[in-house]
Structure formats: structure tokens, C-alpha cells
Amino acid sequence: MITVWGEALDPDDALPEYPRPQLVRDSYVNLNGRWDHAFTPSEVTERPRTWDGEIVVPFSPEAPLSGVNRTLQPDEALWYRRTVALPDGFVRDRVLLHFGAVDQDCEVWVDGTRVGAHRGGYLPFTLDITDALVGDSHELVVRVRDVTDTSWRSRGKQKLERGGIWYTPQSGIWQTVWLESVPREWVEQLVLTPHLASGEVEVCVVAGGDGTAEVAVSADGREIVSGSVTVGVPTRLRLGDDVRRWSPDDPFLYDVQVRLGDDRVSSYVGMRSFGLGPDASGRTRLLLNGEPYLHAGLLDQGYWPDGLYTPPSDEAFVHDIRTAKELGFTMLRKHIKIEPLRWYHHCDRLGMLVWQDMVNGGRSYKTAVVTAPVVLPVKLDDSRYALFGRQDAEGRTEFQGELDDTVALLRSVPSVAAWVPFNEGWGQFDAVAVTARIKELDPTRPVDHVSGWHDQGGGDMASRHVYFRPYRLSRADAEDGRASVLSEYGGYSHRVSGHVWNDQEFGYRKYADRGSFERAFLRLQHAQVGPAVEQGLTAFVYTQLADVEDETNGLMTYDRRVLKVDTEAVRASNQRLRQRHDHAAGGSALPLAVREREITEPVSLTLPDGHLNPDAVGWTRTPLITTDGIGRGRVGKGRNKRWEYWAVTTPTHVVALVLSDIDYAAVHGIWLLDRTSGETISCDAIGVGGRSATLPGTLGAGPAGSRTKKVRIDIDEVDGGTRLRARGERVEIDVIAHRPEGHECLGVVVPWSDTLFQYTVKDVARPATGTIRVDGVAADVPAGESWATLDHGRGRWPYSVRWNWGAGSGRTDGKVVGIQVGGKWTDGTGSVENSLVVDGHLSKISEELVWTYDSDDWMAPWRIAGDTVDLTFMPFHLKKSVTDFKVFSAKTHQCFGHWSGKVQDDTGSWVRVEDVVGWAEDGPNPRGGSPPPPGASRGAPAPRAPRRPN
């Protein structure tokens, strides 16, 4: 398997970019490319006399792009050799040899002289080779050992016996090798710390001696501040009162220039702050620049099928980060790996928060410690070193040293937002003390002290991994003073044929097709993550960005050639989660635009096995969806719901008729309001098993009706419209809902999942005529002043649903205006049931609208708003329906009143709405049952089915 960048790789020009973007000097010789290599037994310490062939640096010998394709074993050594001629004028006072990373331990010779060694496979190191240089052409030799997972050494996700979540081992040089020449006194490191509250940047110039450096900070080419900085002394420079803050939404970077004697370096800094603090409701949130900010993240392993640890090009780095950003994510959790510094640079400039994991080590991990907590509430004291594979004091000490070096390496990176020292108990020990160590080194960032389980009560986060059960924010986490984070979850698998690494499939749920995978992901985000975000969850990390070897649970394939989800749908999902977070944290609710597909040809709602037909997802201007297949095939019965709801408004009355069949019961009702007297009449009937209902499988395919002792309803299609007849105690209805030529109505398919979906037809502004009789006294339904509205539904419903629904019909400025708005139940599905009908022409409103109303005062004005909608609803009557049959319950508040405001049509023109009669309703489900969906029972609610898995 190879990436597009691997295909384009020039072995003589591999990863040529300057490797250290936060300390740039105009002295650079890249040593990537073709080297000689040889494998020898580990006991061989003399350089080989013969070489096995070429290796392309900086790719490990195990990586296909290296050209070697061989694993370095623990009892072997890997040797490298190349020669280099330094350019004329390159050498100043000192020559430095830099290695980005070598896995795991190495020794280095230059022109036959040993110039140094390094332990550890993930951090850069530098050797001063000036005194070893002989002649004009120089030979570099490197010897590498790597014991992978046969010791307590840090190894990350590598395993000699790879499989599942453990990946192909790799070794040797895996980041850029390069030379630079510096004056006798040079800048070795810059530590740049933003102090946003005071508008200052703290600069510490690290060099080999004493002296004073001149520092200048500029923005867009304009100098902001300059000053003298004593070497080794942190010094603050004030940028002024108008500091531009860095964030994923505005990743602005200030340029920094430093002069120390004859040395010149350039860098940059992002002015931002990280922290924890309460939101408007007192819940602990992660803060960015002093405000609650949702860390919407992906787990990023940083593996490539052709380069393993090493990206095939710098553009590949950019592709991954940009893809995550285009999907609406704001954070990447860099998992058990330290990347080349260019990756962090791209996160800085593109705007992507980074949670940085430390690299795990320790001896073999015990299943009961690292795996059992996935399904069992196991919590162990991490001072029991042997349980966690940390019985070696030398290993614990080395880990702490690598931790110190990691923080030192990355502490000036603007995008690094959190440190994660331990993951799922892998080599965990003394996590509270380790957190204190990190805090002493870097007090500016929060620490997730143990990601997953074995929480020791420390750090800044209550950090959970959830894969095999639905996620809900626990009361304990919600009340924890630390920030609540879901640091791993999901892991849904979808194999894309032709883009898999082998024939294995690892994931926590498996989906055969892209549509099912995408819908499952979107539902997970909306139904599980969304409520938790509103309750206090402040960060989430979905597993994962891209497939890795056996793991086919990425949003991209391993070769990055296929994105398994729709970019706009996922971006909208993440935007919705951010809005839910910000609203819960005290901000205003905002509308959200969605992208919907118009269906123009007839299509079946279901596949032959009863699952959702992906081709049916969208909206129509006229009923085109065939729904006869609901309840058939393997899906079967239990959640199927069919209903017809008709409402008729006249100058003197409001009448509502409902028919419903819910597999195990039928609910029917007649409801009437005398608008003059305020008197209401309600006739409700519940039939067991649904035998009392006649409902065609598809709209218009036959008559609909109910036959009970209390309620009789007949709905028949007739020439020019629909005849509505109903009879109950004291009430008799005979009305024609006319269908004018060319009249359009809204049809919408709402996809929660492959087995839970809804087709609804909302037909508003149908002119009505006929008669209403109450206690034998007839009242006309006058033409031109009376309107009928249909809510037709067929589908399979989730266990619990909340909804808003509003509709209205009438005349404004001589035009017949119909309004249809809805919400809650469609949120997160990519579908909405919002539209405007003017003189029979339908304009689709593709927004999740913001509903504002007072649940303590239902008769107060309601407001429904969006970018294309600005409506106010003034109630004149409240209809409250409450049913409690112990095994099922529901409550609905439906207000009747007048709509006023404006709505934008599909030409972009605003249509005025004035005193249009209709209703708005709230259908919460406080006891977790399964109430009727929007437009179903407006009298008695639907019974609740026995709970079963989705």
C-alpha cells in the first residue's frame, strides 16, 4: 500500500524542508536521501567491511519507502554510512550534526572519530562535529540498536508480534538528518511563553555562554516591540493593548527575530492561553484565551503505510491536519508518538490544537490491567509497579527524563494545548507525582494525567475511554472539579475495498457500507456526545483520523486516498456540537445550515431487508417516497410507526384528527377548540395491537381510518383534494382539504440510522371547506378563510425522542402563505423539516433553527429564528396532553396562535408573514419513554415499546 506522496517520492530529495521552524537559521545541508546500510549481529561493534545496499533516509528499514523492507531484530545492529562534501563557505566557527529522531539507541562517527551517542527513539539530538572533520569530503557512520518491546524501554505502539492495536515495529533513522554551521556563540534554544492577560511575550534565549541578545517581535511585517534580553534570563516584552489572539479559528502568529552576536535566528509565537474554569452554570470547562472552548478531537497515530512513523512528504502532514480541520475538528490527540517539528508547525499555522501524549514503555502489559477496564470498573493503585510493567527503576527514571525532554522540546509550540503522560495503564506509574513534575516544567497547560482508566484523582481532567457501551456523562464526572473529557471513543470500522493494508478488520463496531458508517458516526456524535457536551463534557477524541494496519476504524483509509465520510455532514455535526457547548457554557443559541438533497424521482424508503435505503434520504416537493417496506425483512417489528394527523383552522374553530398505528397499539383522537368561547372537546381512543387502524403503506395508496367505539375517522382521496370525516362524542366533521393545481408540499426523510428513520410529509396551506357540528349545531368552514394541514409519517423510531413542531396557514399581502418549522427530533441527522409555501410554491429552508420559548409560561411569545427565518408566534390557547400508563408516558404542550415575521424564499426575497393562524408545540420526554414523533398523536400520546437494542 502506498500513498500518492510515496508514489511521487524522489529518493534523492526526501523531505527536503527545513526541519526546525521555530528556530530557523540560514545554514542548512540536508542529509536525507540514499545512504549505505548493513545488518550485523548486535555483538559486532566494528563498522562493516561490506554493505547490504542502499537505504533511503529518513525512512526506517521496515518502511517500504526505505527500499529495505526488513525488521531490525533485538539481537542485531543496523549500520548507516554516507559521505558529504560541505558547500563552499558553509563552515563558520562550529558545525552541528542534527538528528530528528533515531529509534532506539545509536552511536555516530564522523571521519572515523566517534562524535557521540544517543538513547531513546523519539527525541531530536545534536552533535558538535567540528573537531572531527578531516579534509573536504566527510564520512558519516551511524550504528543503531532497537530492542522494541523486549525490554522496559519506550516503544509506543510498536510490537515485534504486531496485530490489532499494536503496529509494525520500526527502527533506525526516521526523521531528517541535517547539518548547520554556527558562530562561536550561537542560540541553542528559544523559549517563548505568551502571557495573554498582560499582553506580553516572555523570551528566554538559551545559549552556551553569557551575553545579550536583541529580540524583535513583528506582525504582518510591522515591528511591534524590540528589546535586549540577557541570555538565560526570561524577559517579558509587551506587545501592547491590542494583542491578536491565536486560536484554531484565527491562527495568527507573531514573527520573532533574535540576534546574538553574529548569530541570527527567526521564530514565531502565538498569543494564547490555556486553562480551566467555570462556565455560566458553574461546570468546569477547558478554557482557550479565558473562554470555554470545546476541544473537538481525533486520535492521530501518525502512521503511514509506506513510511510508517515517517510521512512520505511534508504535504502529507498538511493533508492530515487540513482534512481534520475541514471536517470541523479543532484538536488532534497525538497518540503515543512525538512528531517531527514540522508537524507542530503546520498545526500552529493552520490552527489545530494538539494534545501531546508521552511515549509509553515498561515491560509486557497485563490484560487485566490494560484491557479489562474497557468493560469492567477496574481501578488500580499505580504505585504497584509490577502490575503496570514498571518494576524497573531504571525504566521509570528514563521515562521521567524523556518526559522532561519532551516538554522542553514542545513547550514553545503555540498549538500544544495539553500533556498526556499515561494512556490506558500502559507503563503507568506515580501519575500524580508525574503530573506535578510536568506542572513544574510547564504551568501553562492542563494535564490529562491518565487517559482512559486507573484514575488516581490527579491532573486537570476526568478522562474516560468508552467503546463497548453507550456514553453518558456520569454524575461523578459532572461533579468532579476537574474538566470532564471523553479522551477516546467510537472506533467504528468500515473497510474500503482496495484501500486496506491486509485482510484483517479491527474496530469496535463494523459497517459494510459508507452510508451506514457515516450515519452511525453522526448519530453517535449527536445522540451521545451532544447531550454530554451540554451537561459539562469539555473535550472529546474520536478514534480515529486514519486507518492503521489492521485497524480500519479511521475516517480516512490508511493510504489517505479515501475519506469515508461526507466532509460537509461531519463539519456540520462538529459545528452543532460546538454550538451546543457554547450555548450550555452561557452563549447564545445559533442556527446551523445543513446541506440537503432534493429527490425528484420515486424511490422506496427501505431496502428489501427493511433497512433504510440511502437513495431515499433527502427532501421532495411532492410525495415521492414509497413506504410499503417498513417492518419487513430482518428489521421486523417493534418500532414501526404510521400516522396521519390533520388540523383544520377556521375563523371560529380549530379541529385536529389523528390516526396512528404503532405495531403494538393504535392511538386515535378528535380534538376541537371553539375559538370564541375557548371550550375544547377531546375524544381519544387507544386500540391494542393496531387492529382498529386502517393506514395505507404509502401516502395516497388507499383510504385511512379508525374504527373504535369512541372515535371514527375516515380519510379519503377525492377529486381535487382529501375528504376528512370524523365522528365522536358531541362532534362531527365533514371537510374537504382542497389541493390546488401545482400545490407543493414538503416530504423529508430523516435518517437516524439504518434501522431508525422517518419519512414525513408536511402539507400546509391547503384551502378547506365543509361543516363542523358540535352537539348537532353546524358551523361552516368558510372558503378563503379556512386551511387544512397534513402531517403524514411512516418510519421506525428511536427509543426516546424530543421535538418541536410549528405550522401555520393564511394570507398576507394577498398571498396564501404556509409555514412549516420543526426541530430537536431532526437535529444531527442532516435533514430538517422547515419550509415556506407561497401560493403553492415551496421554498426549502435548510437550517436547524433556534427555538426560544418559556416552558414556565407557554402562553408567552415564541421565537423561531435562523439566517433565513425570523418568526414570532403569539399563542391564544394552550393544549396540554399528558398520559401516564406506567409502562409508557409522554407529555406535549401545543399552543395555537398567530405567526408573524418574515421568511426568505428560494429567490432570496423576504416574504412577510402577518397574523397567520397555526400552532407551535414542544414534545419533551421527561421519563425516557418513546412518545409520538412530531405530527403524530396530538391528543393521547403513543405507548412506549419495550426497550431493545437499536
Secondary structure, DSSP 8 states (H G I E B T S, - for coil): ---HHHHT--GGGSS-S-S-TTSB-S--EE--EEEEEEEEETT--S--SS--EEEEETS-TTSGGGT------TTEEEEEEEEEE--TT---SEEEEEES-EESEEEEEETTEEEEEEE-SSS-EEEE-GGG--SSEEEEEEEEE--TTSSSS--TTB-SS-BTTBB----EE-S-EEEEEE-SS-EEEEEEEEEGGGTEEEEEEEESS--EEEEEEEETTEEEEEEEEETTS-EEEE--S-----BTTB---EEEEEEETTEEEEEEE----EEEEE-TTS-EEEEETTEE--EEEEEE---BTTTBTS-SSHHHHHHHHHHHHHTT--EEEE-S----HHHHHHHHHHT-EEEEE-----S---HHHHTGGGTS-----TT-GGGGT---HHHHHHHHHHHHHHHHHHTT-TTEEEEE--BTTTT---HHHHHHHHHHH-TTS-B-SSBBS---S-SSEEEEEE-SS-----HHHHHSSSEEEEEEEE-EE---TTS-SSS--B-SEE-SSHHHHHHHHHHIIIIIIHHHHHHTEEEEEEE-SB-BTTB--SSB-TTS--B-S-HHHHHHHHHHHHHHHHHHTT-----EE----B--S-EESB-TTSSB-GGG-SEESS--EE-TTTT-TTT-SSSEEEEEEEEEE-SSEEEEEEEEE-SSEEEEEEEEEETTT--EEEEEEEEETTTTEE--SSTTSS-EEEE-SS-EEEEEEETTEEEEEEEETTEEEEEEEE--TT---EEEEEESSSS-EEEEEEEEEEEEEEEEEETTEEEEE-TTT-EEEEEEEEEE--SS--EEEEEEEEEETTEEEEEEEEESTTTTTT----EEEETTEEEE--EE-EEE--TT-TTS-EEEE-SSEEEEEEEEEEEEEEEE-SS-EEEEEEEEEEEEEEEE-TTS-EEEEEEEEEEEEEE--TTS-----TTS-SSS----------
